Amino acid sequence: MHRRVRVVAGAIALAAAVAVVLAGDAPDRSAAVSIPLTAVLIVVGVWLVASGIWGDTRRVRGWISVAAGAVSLLTAAVLAVDASAADSSAALPAELAVDLAVAGVLVLRGLWMVLRNPGYQSFVAWRYLLVARRKVRPRTQRRLAVSLGLVAAIAVLRLFVTLGTFHRIDVLLAAEVVALGLVLAIVFVGVLPHSKPSLVLGLFGLLVFVPALIGSHLLGAGMLSISGLAPDQMGVVYQGLKIAELGGGVLVGLAIFFGSLRVLFTFFTTVPIGGVWIGTSALVIVLSVMGGFESDLREKILGSNAHIQITREDGDFVDWRTVKARIDAMPGVVASTPYAVSEVVVAANNTGMNVIIKGIDPATVGKVTDLVSDLEDREAMKRLAPLIDDTHDLRVAPTPRTGPVLDPPPPDLPAPGDPIDFSGPGSDATGSGSGDAPRTAGSDDVHGDGGFGGDAVRVIGE
């Protein structure tokens, strides 16, 4: 009987869709208004007819409802995109809201029908996924829902309403802190006791978080002072309190997360969910940190250096003005500035350190790098004056040495020229490398070895 009623109702809806289409063709009706309404009627009609014909079971009718809702949602999205493309400034037709509402109702109804009475396999799966009985009392659930709603309401009020301060304390901020404390109290009293490891971890995190939070706040506001500590040591203490505050907050968050999972799911379900969450979060955090370092390093490098640096392989770069004019004339070049780099040694207390000194042009360096924008006093660049005139030639011309030589060469040093040939005994040394007259073999032979020394004569003769 119900199936026949659904078929008849679906046929009526399809007939109404045809009537709307015919009415839309009339001169006094707009086709843009009839399209969304027609789509709703067609989807509802097809859903009723299909569920009446093939809906033997609740599960089948549920899947038909989900499919009809998905088609209605897709139709509404297509119509919205088409209307925005036709006129982006005009408001969307009101019938689209009806289409979206129908799609949502159909999808939710279908999911409820599918999941309400699961089969045996689904029952077994849910049995091993969820706990056998509820551990949290309904009264605790209601209190937790109310406190979370209070936190959300106060957060929304802080965005749009300002109630002022009371004794230098923001009223809404204080109310939100109290609401968050209420949530933590409900969680620690009514939820975490069902998981002893989560409760112990949460209490330890609170013991670390609360004192560190109070101490860092008082120390940062100057309301707490530790005698005997220098200002730099106080900074170290403040950083330590901040690290302890962060660590305690992380421990409390982990305890609440795993404790809430353990209340709803079994142990064998909580472990995979927690493992996947920790692995994914670790990967996301590492990628975020590395991406932040990369972008920060890129900004620092490009902020202190130009995108392109033009240098000369050797020699002095004296015609840089001509090169700069040619570079500025190129299309796509925003700005350019000259610079000079030199390596020096800075020494203090018998300790030297290599330092690179970079000379800049104060008038144009701010157009290429972030040097001027990073200064607290940006007018300081305008107060810089060159120590010498820029037109002065800084090259040092080499001067030849004149006057007496401190370390003259020995008198028997051969003069520059061809090498002396000693390839054979008795041959003349005809090379011009020596300033002496040519010698003959034996003329200087004191030991009778032909001037070669040792047994050179016998070896050459052999």
Secondary structure, DSSP 8 states (H G I E B T S, - for coil): -HHHHHHHHHHHHHHHHHHHHHHHTSTTS-HHHHHHHHHHHHHHHHHHHHHHHH--SHHHHHHHHHHHHHHHHHHHHHHHHHHHHH-TTS---THHHHHHHHHHHHHHHHHHHHHHS--HHHHHHHHHHB-SS--S-HHHHHHHHHHHHHHHHHHHHHHH----BSSS-BHHHHHHHHHHHHHHHHHHHHTGGGSHHHHHHHHHHHHHHHHHHHHHHHHHTT----TT--HHHHHHHHHHHHHHHHHHHHHHHHHHHHHHHHHHB-HHHHHHHHHHHHHHHHHHHHHHHHHHHHHHHHHHHHHHS-S-----SSS----HHHHHHHHHTSTT-------EEEEEEEEETTEEEEEEEEE--TTTGGGTSSTTTT-SSGGGGGG---SS-TTS----------S--SS---TT---SSS----SSTT-----TTSSS----TTTT-SSSSTTS-TTHHHHHH-
